[in-house]
Amino acid sequence: MARKRTSTPGPYLHHLEKDPERIWKPNDYPWSLPVVRHLTRLSFHPNVTFLIGENGSGKSTLLEAIAVLLGLNPEGGSLNFCFSTCESHSKLDDCLRLAQIPGQPADTYFLRAESFYNVATEIENLDQDPCGGPKVIGSYGGVSLHEQSHGESFFSLFKHRFGGHGLYLLDEPEAALSPQRQLQFLALLHDYCSRGSQFVIATHSPIIMAYPDAVIHHFAEDGIREVPYLETEHYRVTRGFLSNPKRSLDELMNSG
């Protein structure tokens, strides 16, 4: 359930900085990740900031660290979710500092795609409490997330749980969404941003990262850089494949 506070329209996050003096073992995880090695200062867009990069670049680990710094559960949920099924989150937050803009969001939420099942289970556990007040599932559309498909449960979160003047961290929101649902998600994203919400999104989806009022930070072995959408590898690879699937497949299958 959303935690309501007196709200000021976003943005709420300004930038993130690394404190090198708090990194004790630079060759160990998570300090060895490319995102940590190259990070000095990362600025957030007032509306949407995309974190992109290859698997293992550290974008999801960084997003998780931001969530922990904001007081959110590393497995996902809002500020009042404090369950734990596995203590697997990194200690990256120990060396990071968030610069926040005065004014608190009306709502804060962290979606971690790989552990959303655990969030759905926690919602059901909370709603079994006879003294728990209004049902938490009411904020997600009123239908058990476990009684929906994976994609439907994700979309219920986006459609019903989010709102204006919120701060939302999303790790691979496209994981369970069809291309059509990703387009519908963009419409919701635009609506929430127009009502003062701010998003930080780690994604591989060339559809989702096409949202125009955003900044894209690309994490790579050789550094972190801001890139225009049309210069992202995700766009170029997808466009190249769809323009001639047969040629692309022939090159892949005959490369050996």
Buried (B, 14 or more C-beta within 10 A) or exposed (E): BBEEBEBBBBBBBEEBBBEEEEBEEEEEEBBEBBBBBBBEEBEBBBBBBBBBBBEEBBBBBBBBBBBBBBEBBBBBBBBEBEBEEEEEBBEBBBBBEBEBBEBBBBBBBBBBBEBBBBBBBBBBEBBEEEEEEEBBBEBBBEEBBEEBEBBBBBBBBBEBBBBBBBBBBBBBBBBBBEEEBBEBBBEEBBEBBEBBBBBBBBBBBBBBBBBEEBBBBBBBEEEBEEBEBEEBBBBEEBEEEEEEEEEBEEEEEEEE
